Amino acid sequence: MAMAARDTDRDLARLDELIAMQERIFISRQPRSAELHARALRSLAGGVTSTWQISRPQPIWISHGAGSHVFDADGNEYVDLHGGYGVMAVGHAHPAIVRAVSQRVARGTHFAQPTEDAVVVAEELARRWGLPLWRFANSGTEATMDAVHLMRAITGRSKIVKVEGSYHGHHDSVQVSVYEPLLDLGPADRPLSVPSSSGIPRAITDLTLIVPFNDLDSVERVFAENEGEIAGMILEPVMMNAGIILPDRGFLEGVRAITRRGGALLAYDEVKTGLTVSPGGATELFGVTPDIVCLAKAMGGGLSCGAIGGTRDVMEHIVRGDYDQVGTFNGNPLAVAAARAVLTEVLTDEAYRRFDGLRAQMVEGCGKTIANQGLAAHTVALGAKGCITFSPTRTRNYRDFLTIDDRFSQCHWLFQMNGGVFLPPWGKAEQWMLSVQHSPEDVQRFLDNFATFASALRS
Ligand SMILES: Cc1ncc(COP(=O)(O)O)c(C=O)c1O
């Protein structure tokens, strides 16, 4: 997996020069995006609709998507490996999604009463995750918020445990120690609870206890020091907002055992891993089932849709009305019509076999370039997702991830964008995302750009 560094210092010196050169090309390709952005700055705060749409040197305005491709406002065509931050496993305008959504639109899109599609989606999620009962939400944030509320409602306890560097959405309880710089984090074995955004009261932040990923001793210690006070742990079973960080063997089993022993619940945040790393997400892939699963992103096939699933014991609290899981748009007919098509027509077993083939091509191709150029990098990939990590060794937690120089991924991103491959703008934190509509030729374009970047670095 890892390749030894030949000469990282020389790479670093070259990077700034290459970034400046590629940014000039990038800007010259996108005059219309620049115009739209200038106009947007007058009516949209910061000129975008979410802060994470800002990219350097400027945000890219999209015209449309088709299959595995997207087109920007200047008419540039890209192979889309951004996938709208890990959503578009179905690709763009997939005929099954177009059909399902068009049929639903023509029959009315919102009643705030359930439609039959919701049952089919819940049945299919129950089958894939082995958790019997489900409810819907509209985003990953809403799903993880419900999970945290449920854990507190069921146990009558206030504290929760969260992994340092993990992102679970933008509600107060989980906006703690997300993308903080090393200086703010406190001791590695006793991480501080650092508010990740302004507007989060200290009293809420203090209820979220932080542990490093892949560190069972810390989880054990936090549970021992807060005996009887922890409602549960929210955990992304594979960290996917710090590149891709895999769980060590036994980590998930260990967390499962510790939470049970502590009378606490375990909620998996599968907003990114769900439906992308396997048909039943990380739960199926690693074989450790939590009490609650949170889904969003890929399940809506491009429409806003989230879900929480749970054991009968957990969901009984919703059934009885101890916890009101509510929302005007929950189970919105348009969203569940799309989700039904995603689950029953698009993300079939054959789709996952297709991901396996494309992923193998990605990993093998990247590996060849890394070896040929002696880059200090390696790839990590699961299902439809993967990333190049610019470090010779595997990252095991957020602090390892922080040691990686951001400029490698920024420069690589610019080479890919200028070479017609759209990757997520937040460089080293993000992954590539394949869809069922990608082809080996699409993957080859990515690999060619990576090889061009690597040889520019070494020239
Ligand atoms: C792991 C994880 N959980 C939750 C969320 C929040 O999802 P949303 O942006 O749909 O609210 C994200 C978003 O990127 C995520 O990556």
The ligand as a MOL file (V3000), in Angstrom:
LIG
                    3D

  0  0  0     0  0            999 V3000
M  V30 BEGIN CTAB
M  V30 COUNTS 16 16 0 0 0
M  V30 BEGIN ATOM
M  V30 1 C -20.0670 11.5340 7.6760 0
M  V30 2 C -21.0350 12.6500 7.5220 0
M  V30 3 N -22.0550 12.7530 8.3670 0
M  V30 4 C -22.9790 13.7300 8.2610 0
M  V30 5 C -22.8760 14.6690 7.2700 0
M  V30 6 C -23.9040 15.7590 7.1490 0
M  V30 7 O -24.6910 15.5400 6.0480 0
M  V30 8 P -25.5030 16.7450 5.3720 0
M  V30 9 O -24.4940 17.6360 4.7310 0
M  V30 10 O -26.4260 16.0570 4.4150 0
M  V30 11 O -26.2380 17.4340 6.4680 0
M  V30 12 C -21.8180 14.6090 6.3470 0
M  V30 13 C -21.7010 15.6070 5.2760 0
M  V30 14 O -20.7320 15.7080 4.5820 0
M  V30 15 C -20.8730 13.5700 6.4880 0
M  V30 16 O -19.8400 13.4780 5.6510 0
M  V30 END ATOM
M  V30 BEGIN BOND
M  V30 1 1 1 2
M  V30 2 1 2 3
M  V30 3 2 2 15
M  V30 4 2 3 4
M  V30 5 1 4 5
M  V30 6 1 5 6
M  V30 7 2 5 12
M  V30 8 1 6 7
M  V30 9 1 7 8
M  V30 10 2 8 9
M  V30 11 1 8 10
M  V30 12 1 8 11
M  V30 13 1 12 13
M  V30 14 1 12 15
M  V30 15 2 13 14
M  V30 16 1 15 16
M  V30 END BOND
M  V30 END CTAB
M  END
